[in-house]
Amino acid sequence: MPIIRPSSDLRNNYNEISTLCHKTKRPIYITKNGAGDLAIMSIELYEFLMDKYDLYSKLEKGIKSIQKGDVYSEEEVFDEIEKI
């Protein structure tokens, strides 16, 4: 279940919001005039999600390369590694 808080809590209860972000390791949804406006999270969660996004992007690039036929034999891969 998402944690939803009004925007006034950022101003009036910042420390509580910060503690919730770190304790729950989940984003907190902030509303403005009763409608969703922002999602805030700890830096640790943000970095974890960015690392995950980077990994998925690299996997997608690899899958597209395979689909295009850009593949290498085991021998070609090890030859390139030895050059490095």
Biotite code that builds the C-alpha atoms (Angstrom):
import biotite.structure as struc

atoms = struc.array([
    struc.Atom([0.000, 0.000, 0.000], chain_id="A", res_id=1, res_name="MET", atom_name="CA", element="C"),
    struc.Atom([1.558, 3.338, -1.006], chain_id="A", res_id=2, res_name="PRO", atom_name="CA", element="C"),
    struc.Atom([2.288, 6.022, 1.562], chain_id="A", res_id=3, res_name="ILE", atom_name="CA", element="C"),
    struc.Atom([0.485, 9.217, 0.587], chain_id="A", res_id=4, res_name="ILE", atom_name="CA", element="C"),
    struc.Atom([1.079, 12.518, 2.340], chain_id="A", res_id=5, res_name="ARG", atom_name="CA", element="C"),
    struc.Atom([-0.006, 16.120, 1.653], chain_id="A", res_id=6, res_name="PRO", atom_name="CA", element="C"),
    struc.Atom([2.569, 18.617, 0.398], chain_id="A", res_id=7, res_name="SER", atom_name="CA", element="C"),
    struc.Atom([2.271, 20.565, 3.655], chain_id="A", res_id=8, res_name="SER", atom_name="CA", element="C"),
    struc.Atom([3.993, 17.633, 5.407], chain_id="A", res_id=9, res_name="ASP", atom_name="CA", element="C"),
    struc.Atom([7.186, 18.390, 3.480], chain_id="A", res_id=10, res_name="LEU", atom_name="CA", element="C"),
    struc.Atom([7.270, 21.801, 5.102], chain_id="A", res_id=11, res_name="ARG", atom_name="CA", element="C"),
    struc.Atom([5.870, 20.924, 8.515], chain_id="A", res_id=12, res_name="ASN", atom_name="CA", element="C"),
    struc.Atom([7.104, 17.343, 9.066], chain_id="A", res_id=13, res_name="ASN", atom_name="CA", element="C"),
    struc.Atom([10.217, 16.976, 6.916], chain_id="A", res_id=14, res_name="TYR", atom_name="CA", element="C"),
    struc.Atom([12.100, 14.817, 9.418], chain_id="A", res_id=15, res_name="ASN", atom_name="CA", element="C"),
    struc.Atom([9.159, 12.414, 9.681], chain_id="A", res_id=16, res_name="GLU", atom_name="CA", element="C"),
    struc.Atom([8.935, 12.125, 5.881], chain_id="A", res_id=17, res_name="ILE", atom_name="CA", element="C"),
    struc.Atom([12.685, 11.560, 5.646], chain_id="A", res_id=18, res_name="SER", atom_name="CA", element="C"),
    struc.Atom([12.549, 8.856, 8.311], chain_id="A", res_id=19, res_name="THR", atom_name="CA", element="C"),
    struc.Atom([9.664, 7.142, 6.508], chain_id="A", res_id=20, res_name="LEU", atom_name="CA", element="C"),
    struc.Atom([11.605, 7.144, 3.226], chain_id="A", res_id=21, res_name="CYS", atom_name="CA", element="C"),
    struc.Atom([14.627, 5.517, 4.860], chain_id="A", res_id=22, res_name="HIS", atom_name="CA", element="C"),
    struc.Atom([12.683, 3.112, 7.062], chain_id="A", res_id=23, res_name="LYS", atom_name="CA", element="C"),
    struc.Atom([10.263, 1.806, 4.420], chain_id="A", res_id=24, res_name="THR", atom_name="CA", element="C"),
    struc.Atom([12.737, 1.915, 1.497], chain_id="A", res_id=25, res_name="LYS", atom_name="CA", element="C"),
    struc.Atom([9.790, 2.924, -0.695], chain_id="A", res_id=26, res_name="ARG", atom_name="CA", element="C"),
    struc.Atom([8.756, 6.162, -2.371], chain_id="A", res_id=27, res_name="PRO", atom_name="CA", element="C"),
    struc.Atom([6.283, 8.435, -0.630], chain_id="A", res_id=28, res_name="ILE", atom_name="CA", element="C"),
    struc.Atom([3.613, 10.040, -2.789], chain_id="A", res_id=29, res_name="TYR", atom_name="CA", element="C"),
    struc.Atom([2.983, 13.731, -2.156], chain_id="A", res_id=30, res_name="ILE", atom_name="CA", element="C"),
    struc.Atom([-0.344, 15.337, -3.033], chain_id="A", res_id=31, res_name="THR", atom_name="CA", element="C"),
    struc.Atom([-1.048, 18.948, -3.918], chain_id="A", res_id=32, res_name="LYS", atom_name="CA", element="C"),
    struc.Atom([-4.622, 20.155, -3.571], chain_id="A", res_id=33, res_name="ASN", atom_name="CA", element="C"),
    struc.Atom([-5.749, 16.534, -3.195], chain_id="A", res_id=34, res_name="GLY", atom_name="CA", element="C"),
    struc.Atom([-4.148, 15.265, -6.416], chain_id="A", res_id=35, res_name="ALA", atom_name="CA", element="C"),
    struc.Atom([-0.911, 13.331, -6.901], chain_id="A", res_id=36, res_name="GLY", atom_name="CA", element="C"),
    struc.Atom([2.035, 15.654, -7.520], chain_id="A", res_id=37, res_name="ASP", atom_name="CA", element="C"),
    struc.Atom([5.395, 14.125, -6.527], chain_id="A", res_id=38, res_name="LEU", atom_name="CA", element="C"),
    struc.Atom([7.076, 10.935, -5.434], chain_id="A", res_id=39, res_name="ALA", atom_name="CA", element="C"),
    struc.Atom([10.030, 11.272, -3.077], chain_id="A", res_id=40, res_name="ILE", atom_name="CA", element="C"),
    struc.Atom([12.507, 8.634, -1.968], chain_id="A", res_id=41, res_name="MET", atom_name="CA", element="C"),
    struc.Atom([15.802, 8.176, -0.183], chain_id="A", res_id=42, res_name="SER", atom_name="CA", element="C"),
    struc.Atom([19.027, 8.571, -2.135], chain_id="A", res_id=43, res_name="ILE", atom_name="CA", element="C"),
    struc.Atom([19.776, 4.898, -1.504], chain_id="A", res_id=44, res_name="GLU", atom_name="CA", element="C"),
    struc.Atom([16.515, 3.835, -3.164], chain_id="A", res_id=45, res_name="LEU", atom_name="CA", element="C"),
    struc.Atom([17.064, 6.276, -6.030], chain_id="A", res_id=46, res_name="TYR", atom_name="CA", element="C"),
    struc.Atom([20.578, 4.922, -6.690], chain_id="A", res_id=47, res_name="GLU", atom_name="CA", element="C"),
    struc.Atom([19.316, 1.322, -6.490], chain_id="A", res_id=48, res_name="PHE", atom_name="CA", element="C"),
    struc.Atom([16.583, 2.080, -9.030], chain_id="A", res_id=49, res_name="LEU", atom_name="CA", element="C"),
    struc.Atom([19.006, 3.911, -11.335], chain_id="A", res_id=50, res_name="MET", atom_name="CA", element="C"),
    struc.Atom([21.440, 0.959, -11.204], chain_id="A", res_id=51, res_name="ASP", atom_name="CA", element="C"),
    struc.Atom([18.560, -1.381, -12.012], chain_id="A", res_id=52, res_name="LYS", atom_name="CA", element="C"),
    struc.Atom([17.504, 0.841, -14.921], chain_id="A", res_id=53, res_name="TYR", atom_name="CA", element="C"),
    struc.Atom([21.096, 0.901, -16.220], chain_id="A", res_id=54, res_name="ASP", atom_name="CA", element="C"),
    struc.Atom([21.308, -2.901, -16.049], chain_id="A", res_id=55, res_name="LEU", atom_name="CA", element="C"),
    struc.Atom([17.980, -3.336, -17.867], chain_id="A", res_id=56, res_name="TYR", atom_name="CA", element="C"),
    struc.Atom([19.087, -0.854, -20.540], chain_id="A", res_id=57, res_name="SER", atom_name="CA", element="C"),
    struc.Atom([22.285, -2.818, -21.129], chain_id="A", res_id=58, res_name="LYS", atom_name="CA", element="C"),
    struc.Atom([20.375, -6.100, -21.259], chain_id="A", res_id=59, res_name="LEU", atom_name="CA", element="C"),
    struc.Atom([17.939, -4.613, -23.775], chain_id="A", res_id=60, res_name="GLU", atom_name="CA", element="C"),
    struc.Atom([20.851, -3.408, -25.924], chain_id="A", res_id=61, res_name="LYS", atom_name="CA", element="C"),
    struc.Atom([22.345, -6.911, -25.820], chain_id="A", res_id=62, res_name="GLY", atom_name="CA", element="C"),
    struc.Atom([19.056, -8.560, -26.756], chain_id="A", res_id=63, res_name="ILE", atom_name="CA", element="C"),
    struc.Atom([18.622, -6.170, -29.699], chain_id="A", res_id=64, res_name="LYS", atom_name="CA", element="C"),
    struc.Atom([22.160, -6.965, -30.865], chain_id="A", res_id=65, res_name="SER", atom_name="CA", element="C"),
    struc.Atom([21.392, -10.681, -30.793], chain_id="A", res_id=66, res_name="ILE", atom_name="CA", element="C"),
    struc.Atom([18.143, -10.122, -32.689], chain_id="A", res_id=67, res_name="GLN", atom_name="CA", element="C"),
    struc.Atom([20.065, -8.182, -35.376], chain_id="A", res_id=68, res_name="LYS", atom_name="CA", element="C"),
    struc.Atom([22.526, -11.059, -35.653], chain_id="A", res_id=69, res_name="GLY", atom_name="CA", element="C"),
    struc.Atom([25.460, -9.227, -34.060], chain_id="A", res_id=70, res_name="ASP", atom_name="CA", element="C"),
    struc.Atom([26.898, -12.272, -32.311], chain_id="A", res_id=71, res_name="VAL", atom_name="CA", element="C"),
    struc.Atom([30.444, -13.462, -31.719], chain_id="A", res_id=72, res_name="TYR", atom_name="CA", element="C"),
    struc.Atom([31.943, -16.880, -31.209], chain_id="A", res_id=73, res_name="SER", atom_name="CA", element="C"),
    struc.Atom([33.565, -17.797, -27.926], chain_id="A", res_id=74, res_name="GLU", atom_name="CA", element="C"),
    struc.Atom([36.957, -17.675, -29.614], chain_id="A", res_id=75, res_name="GLU", atom_name="CA", element="C"),
    struc.Atom([36.358, -14.128, -30.929], chain_id="A", res_id=76, res_name="GLU", atom_name="CA", element="C"),
    struc.Atom([35.327, -12.946, -27.479], chain_id="A", res_id=77, res_name="VAL", atom_name="CA", element="C"),
    struc.Atom([38.412, -14.388, -25.783], chain_id="A", res_id=78, res_name="PHE", atom_name="CA", element="C"),
    struc.Atom([40.677, -12.968, -28.524], chain_id="A", res_id=79, res_name="ASP", atom_name="CA", element="C"),
    struc.Atom([39.259, -9.491, -27.838], chain_id="A", res_id=80, res_name="GLU", atom_name="CA", element="C"),
    struc.Atom([39.706, -9.936, -24.089], chain_id="A", res_id=81, res_name="ILE", atom_name="CA", element="C"),
    struc.Atom([43.355, -10.920, -24.573], chain_id="A", res_id=82, res_name="GLU", atom_name="CA", element="C"),
    struc.Atom([43.939, -7.763, -26.644], chain_id="A", res_id=83, res_name="LYS", atom_name="CA", element="C"),
    struc.Atom([42.733, -5.652, -23.759], chain_id="A", res_id=84, res_name="ILE", atom_name="CA", element="C"),
])
